[in-house]
Amino acid sequence: MLHFSKISTKGKDFNLIAAGALAFKIHNKILKDEAFLKGTKISRNMLVGSAPARALNADRRNVFYVILSDVDRTNIDALCDMIAQERKKGSYAVCQVIPVYYNEPSFKAMKMLRQNFDEVIELNKFNLGSSKALMSAEQQHCLITDYSLSMARIMYHVCAKDFAAQPSESKGELTYA
């Protein structure tokens, strides 16, 4: 199941999509962070078919941050189709994958994601200063959640400042910064 949220501020949209149990927990934590609550409007939807339940703004570029866990269980065809269509309009899409299984369906899913997203970040086991892998799954999930939250904040602030239509001085038309 794909969970779709649009965070709108100052006429600009930041789209957050999550699929999988851990991804959904991270998605909820991001939406509760105060960086996303000030002066914004948040609308939550499900992804139905290859489009969100409510239409995206067709006349402008959008920014997408997608978090996936349990990739081999997720049917990502509809998601990749939607992202491919949005990228044709000049949108920017980053996908973060938290791999749970390493098998053929997840390798095929990763290949499809790499073909349709601008950036695909695959998070593996985290190491700390002494380069020892963390043993506790709970510790790893905390690190992954903190990383995802930081990444979402960065993308949101860049989106809110730079990635939207600006009026052109010469003809009064909308152009992209």
C-alpha positions as CSV (number, residue, x, y, z in Angstrom):
1,M,0.0,0.0,0.0
2,L,1.4,3.4,-1.0
3,H,0.8,6.3,1.4
4,F,0.9,9.7,-0.3
5,S,1.2,13.1,1.5
6,K,1.4,16.6,0.0
7,I,3.0,19.3,2.1
8,S,2.1,22.7,0.7
9,T,3.6,26.0,1.7
10,K,3.8,29.4,-0.1
11,G,2.2,27.8,-3.2
12,K,4.9,25.1,-3.5
13,D,4.3,21.4,-3.0
14,F,6.6,18.7,-1.4
15,N,5.3,15.2,-2.0
16,L,6.1,12.4,0.4
17,I,5.3,8.8,-0.5
18,A,5.9,5.7,1.7
19,A,5.4,1.9,1.1
20,G,6.2,-0.8,3.7
21,A,5.8,-1.0,7.5
22,L,9.1,0.8,8.4
23,A,8.6,3.4,5.6
24,F,5.1,4.2,6.9
25,K,6.5,4.7,10.5
26,I,9.1,7.1,9.1
27,H,6.5,8.8,6.9
28,N,4.4,9.5,10.0
29,K,7.4,10.8,12.0
30,I,8.3,13.2,9.2
31,L,4.7,14.6,9.1
32,K,4.8,15.1,12.9
33,D,8.1,17.0,12.8
34,E,7.7,20.7,13.5
35,A,9.7,21.7,10.5
36,F,6.8,20.5,8.4
37,L,4.0,22.0,10.5
38,K,4.8,25.7,10.4
39,G,2.8,27.5,7.8
40,T,2.0,24.4,5.8
41,K,-1.1,22.5,4.7
42,I,-0.7,18.7,4.8
43,S,-3.0,16.5,2.8
44,R,-2.8,12.7,3.1
45,N,-4.0,10.3,0.4
46,M,-3.5,6.8,-0.9
47,L,-2.0,6.1,-4.3
48,V,-4.8,4.7,-6.4
49,G,-3.7,3.1,-9.7
50,S,-0.9,5.3,-11.0
51,A,-2.1,8.6,-9.5
52,P,-2.8,10.0,-6.1
53,A,-6.4,10.1,-5.0
54,R,-6.2,13.9,-5.5
55,A,-4.6,15.2,-8.6
56,L,-1.1,16.8,-8.5
57,N,-0.6,20.3,-9.9
58,A,-0.3,19.6,-13.6
59,D,1.0,23.0,-14.5
60,R,4.2,22.9,-12.4
61,R,7.1,20.8,-11.4
62,N,6.9,18.8,-8.2
63,V,9.4,17.4,-5.7
64,F,8.9,13.8,-4.6
65,Y,10.6,12.0,-1.7
66,V,9.8,8.3,-1.6
67,I,10.7,5.9,1.2
68,L,10.3,2.2,0.5
69,S,10.8,-0.8,2.8
70,D,9.9,-4.4,2.0
71,V,10.6,-3.6,-1.7
72,D,9.9,-7.1,-3.0
73,R,6.4,-7.1,-1.5
74,T,5.6,-3.7,-3.0
75,N,4.1,-3.4,-6.4
76,I,6.1,-0.5,-7.6
77,D,4.9,-0.4,-11.3
78,A,2.2,2.2,-10.6
79,L,4.6,4.3,-8.6
80,C,7.3,4.2,-11.3
81,D,4.8,5.1,-14.0
82,M,3.6,8.1,-12.0
83,I,7.2,9.3,-11.3
84,A,8.2,8.8,-15.0
85,Q,5.2,11.0,-16.0
86,E,6.1,13.6,-13.4
87,R,9.8,13.6,-14.5
88,K,8.7,14.3,-18.1
89,K,7.2,17.6,-16.7
90,G,10.5,18.5,-15.0
91,S,9.7,17.2,-11.5
92,Y,12.5,15.9,-9.3
93,A,12.2,12.5,-7.5
94,V,14.4,10.9,-4.9
95,C,13.8,7.3,-3.7
96,Q,15.2,5.9,-0.4
97,V,15.1,2.1,-0.2
98,I,15.5,0.3,3.1
99,P,16.3,-3.3,1.9
100,V,14.8,-6.1,3.9
101,Y,15.4,-9.0,1.5
102,Y,18.1,-9.6,-1.1
103,N,16.4,-11.7,-3.7
104,E,15.6,-11.6,-7.4
105,P,12.2,-9.7,-7.1
106,S,14.0,-6.9,-5.0
107,F,16.9,-6.7,-7.5
108,K,14.3,-6.3,-10.3
109,A,12.5,-3.7,-8.3
110,M,15.8,-1.8,-7.7
111,K,16.5,-1.8,-11.4
112,M,13.1,-0.3,-12.2
113,L,13.5,2.3,-9.5
114,R,16.9,3.4,-10.8
115,Q,15.4,3.8,-14.3
116,N,12.5,6.0,-13.1
117,F,13.9,8.2,-10.3
118,D,16.5,10.9,-10.4
119,E,18.3,9.5,-7.3
120,V,17.9,6.1,-5.6
121,I,19.5,5.8,-2.2
122,E,19.8,2.3,-0.8
123,L,20.4,2.1,2.9
124,N,22.3,-0.9,4.1
125,K,23.6,-1.7,7.6
126,F,24.9,1.4,9.3
127,N,28.3,1.6,10.9
128,L,29.4,4.0,13.6
129,G,32.9,5.5,14.2
130,S,34.7,2.2,15.1
131,S,33.2,0.8,11.8
132,K,31.5,-1.9,13.8
133,A,28.0,-2.7,12.4
134,L,25.2,-2.0,14.8
135,M,23.8,-5.2,16.1
136,S,20.4,-4.1,17.2
137,A,17.7,-3.8,14.6
138,E,16.1,-1.2,16.8
139,Q,19.3,0.9,16.8
140,Q,19.5,0.6,13.0
141,H,15.9,1.7,12.6
142,C,16.5,4.7,14.8
143,L,19.5,5.7,12.6
144,I,17.5,5.1,9.4
145,T,14.6,7.2,10.8
146,D,16.9,10.1,11.8
147,Y,18.6,10.0,8.4
148,S,15.3,10.0,6.5
149,L,14.0,12.9,8.6
150,S,17.1,14.9,7.9
151,M,16.9,14.1,4.2
152,A,13.2,15.1,4.1
153,R,14.0,18.5,5.8
154,I,16.7,19.3,3.3
155,M,14.6,18.4,0.3
156,Y,11.6,20.3,1.7
157,H,13.6,23.5,2.4
158,V,15.2,23.4,-1.1
159,C,11.7,22.8,-2.6
160,A,10.1,25.6,-0.7
161,K,12.8,28.1,-1.7
162,D,14.0,27.2,-5.2
163,F,11.9,24.6,-7.0
164,A,8.8,26.4,-8.1
165,A,7.5,28.6,-10.8
166,Q,8.6,32.3,-10.7
167,P,7.0,35.1,-12.7
168,S,9.2,36.2,-15.6
169,E,9.8,40.0,-15.7
170,S,9.9,40.2,-19.5
171,K,6.5,38.7,-20.5
172,G,4.7,38.0,-17.3
173,E,4.9,34.3,-18.0
174,L,5.7,31.5,-15.5
175,T,9.2,30.1,-15.8
176,Y,11.1,27.7,-13.5
177,A,14.0,28.9,-11.3
